[in-house]
Every structure is written in structure tokens, then in C-alpha cells.
Amino acid sequence: MNVVIHPVHFDASAQLVGFINKKLTKLETFFDKIVEAEVFLKLESKQSVKDKIVEIKLHVPGKTLFVAKTSKTFEESTDLALHTIAGQLKKQKDRVKSIN
């Protein structure tokens, strides 16, 4: 799986990039035909609150899965997003199995 991380308007630390890569590789246990993962890291500031947004786009054969989650840290947002997209991957795997 090819992983591309896009920090929007800031530079992501090597530690954060490593954390995201490590977590994304675990998705292959649910569905081994993931072609590419794109991760967008964004900062959302509403007045004094600065939330971290993680958007994940997974390209699988015939479909693109997408999830966006917001929380106080990138790590927490990543965990929430991965939990949601893992469910989407399981459903996609079931669809592929039922077609074949």
C-alpha cells in the first residue's frame, strides 16, 4: 500500500508521520487489496479553539473510501478515523466476496 500524507499549511513532525504510517499498515489485516492511502492533516481554528482534522482517503479496487474526524490531537483524530474506516473496509471486503 502506498501512503501519502498531506499536512495542510504546516509541517508534520516525523513522529506524527511515523505514527500515522504505523496505524495505516494495520488496515491491511482487514482488506489486503488497498492500493493507496491519502491522509490530509488540517488545523481548524474557531476563535480560541484549535481542533485537528484528519481525513483519510483509501483507494481500493473499484471504490474510494473516505472518512474525516476532528478532535484535540492528530493522534486521537487518526484513531477515530481508522476505527471508522476499518468498518468501511470490512463492508467493502464482504461486498467483494459476495460478488465473486
VMD Tcl script that draws the C-alpha trace (Angstrom):
set ca {
  {0.00 0.00 0.00}
  {1.27 3.42 -0.96}
  {0.80 6.02 1.81}
  {0.79 9.76 1.06}
  {0.48 12.25 3.91}
  {-0.51 15.86 3.13}
  {-0.13 18.32 6.03}
  {-2.10 21.42 5.00}
  {-0.39 24.76 5.81}
  {2.07 23.32 8.34}
  {4.94 20.82 8.59}
  {4.11 17.50 10.24}
  {6.68 16.08 12.65}
  {8.46 12.86 11.80}
  {6.93 11.32 14.93}
  {3.38 12.11 13.72}
  {4.10 10.78 10.22}
  {5.54 7.58 11.72}
  {2.50 7.17 13.98}
  {0.10 7.52 11.04}
  {2.09 5.12 8.83}
  {2.19 2.52 11.60}
  {-1.57 2.75 12.17}
  {-2.41 2.63 8.44}
  {-0.44 -0.57 7.86}
  {-2.75 -2.30 10.35}
  {-5.66 -1.71 7.94}
  {-4.20 -4.33 5.61}
  {-5.27 -7.00 8.11}
  {-8.90 -6.14 7.26}
  {-8.51 -5.87 3.48}
  {-5.27 -6.67 1.68}
  {-6.15 -5.03 -1.66}
  {-5.68 -1.39 -0.58}
  {-3.94 0.43 -3.43}
  {-3.23 3.79 -1.82}
  {-3.97 5.77 1.33}
  {-4.05 9.56 1.31}
  {-4.08 11.35 4.64}
  {-4.85 15.06 4.92}
  {-3.90 16.80 8.17}
  {-5.62 20.12 8.79}
  {-5.80 22.68 11.57}
  {-9.22 24.16 12.24}
  {-9.28 27.30 14.32}
  {-12.57 28.66 15.52}
  {-11.84 31.63 17.73}
  {-9.63 30.27 20.52}
  {-10.27 26.54 19.91}
  {-7.77 24.75 17.68}
  {-9.03 21.37 16.55}
  {-7.06 18.87 14.49}
  {-8.75 17.30 11.47}
  {-7.62 14.04 9.91}
  {-9.12 13.00 6.57}
  {-8.30 9.58 5.15}
  {-8.96 8.53 1.56}
  {-8.44 4.84 0.84}
  {-8.28 3.72 -2.77}
  {-9.40 0.11 -3.15}
  {-10.22 -1.64 -6.45}
  {-13.42 -0.10 -7.82}
  {-14.03 2.32 -4.95}
  {-12.63 5.14 -2.84}
  {-13.41 5.14 0.88}
  {-13.34 8.42 2.82}
  {-13.56 9.49 6.45}
  {-12.89 12.75 8.30}
  {-12.59 13.09 12.07}
  {-11.90 16.05 14.35}
  {-10.51 16.15 17.90}
  {-7.97 17.96 20.06}
  {-4.92 15.99 18.81}
  {-3.90 14.48 15.49}
  {-3.30 11.12 17.17}
  {-6.83 10.98 18.59}
  {-8.34 12.09 15.27}
  {-6.30 9.41 13.49}
  {-7.52 6.69 15.87}
  {-11.15 7.76 15.41}
  {-10.80 7.89 11.63}
  {-9.10 4.49 11.46}
  {-11.82 2.91 13.58}
  {-14.49 4.23 11.21}
  {-12.66 3.35 8.00}
  {-11.91 -0.17 9.29}
  {-15.67 -0.74 9.39}
  {-15.99 0.57 5.83}
  {-13.18 -1.77 4.75}
  {-14.89 -4.78 6.30}
  {-18.13 -3.93 4.44}
  {-16.19 -3.49 1.18}
  {-14.48 -6.85 1.66}
  {-17.87 -8.50 2.23}
  {-19.22 -6.88 -0.96}
  {-16.26 -8.12 -2.97}
  {-16.67 -11.65 -1.57}
  {-20.40 -11.72 -2.34}
  {-19.77 -10.69 -5.97}
  {-17.20 -13.43 -6.54}
}
mol new
graphics top color blue
foreach p $ca { graphics top sphere $p radius 0.5 }
foreach p [lrange $ca 0 end-1] q [lrange $ca 1 end] { graphics top cylinder $p $q radius 0.2 }
display resetview
